[in-house]
Amino acid sequence: MEEQRWNTSFNVWHEYNGQKLTTMQWARKLNIPQHVVWGYKHNNINFIDLIKEYSKDNPEITE
């Protein structure tokens, strides 16, 4: 059931270091603040750059 919820055309997928997750899955995994997630497109920020920034303190995601 969980997988079906993420498999919709409304989701934006991002792949980083072989992990492919939706925007909100990355945000939850990396504790990216909600206001940052909501504003990344408006502020012309590449979401991969956010992943890189917030994964620095997360040993689970390494380059």
N, C-alpha and C positions, 0 to 999 in steps of 0.2 A: 504494500500500500504506500509506503514512504517513497519508493522509487517512482511510482505513478504520479505522485504529487509534483515531483521535480521535472517530469518529462512532459512539459507543455511548451507551446510556442511563445509564451510570455516570458520565460526565463532566459537570462543571458548567461552563457557558459564561458568560463575562463580556464585556460589550462596553464599550469605552472609546475615545473619540475615533474612532469608526468602525472600530475593530479588534475583531474577535470571536475570542477564543481561549479555550481551556480553562484551568482553574486552573493546571495544571502548565505549560502553554505560557507563560502570563504569568510564572510563577515563574522559569522558565528564562530568558526574555527579559530580565527585570529583576533577575536574581540575588537573588531573595527567598530567604532561608534556609529550609531545609526545615522546621525546627521552627516557624517562623512560619506557613508554609503549612498544616502539620498542625493548628495550634492556632487558626486564625482563627475557625472556627465555635464551638469550645468557649469561646473568649473573647469571643463575641458581637461580632466585628469584621467590618464590611462589607468584602468583598474589594476592592471598588472603592476604598475608602479606602487599602488596601494598595497598589494599583496607583498611586494618586496619590502616595503617600509615596515609593515606590521609583522612580517615573518622573521625579522631580525632577532627577536626575543623568543622565538618558537623553535626549539631544537628539532621538532618533528618535520619542519619544512626547511630544507637546506638547499643551497645552490650547488 
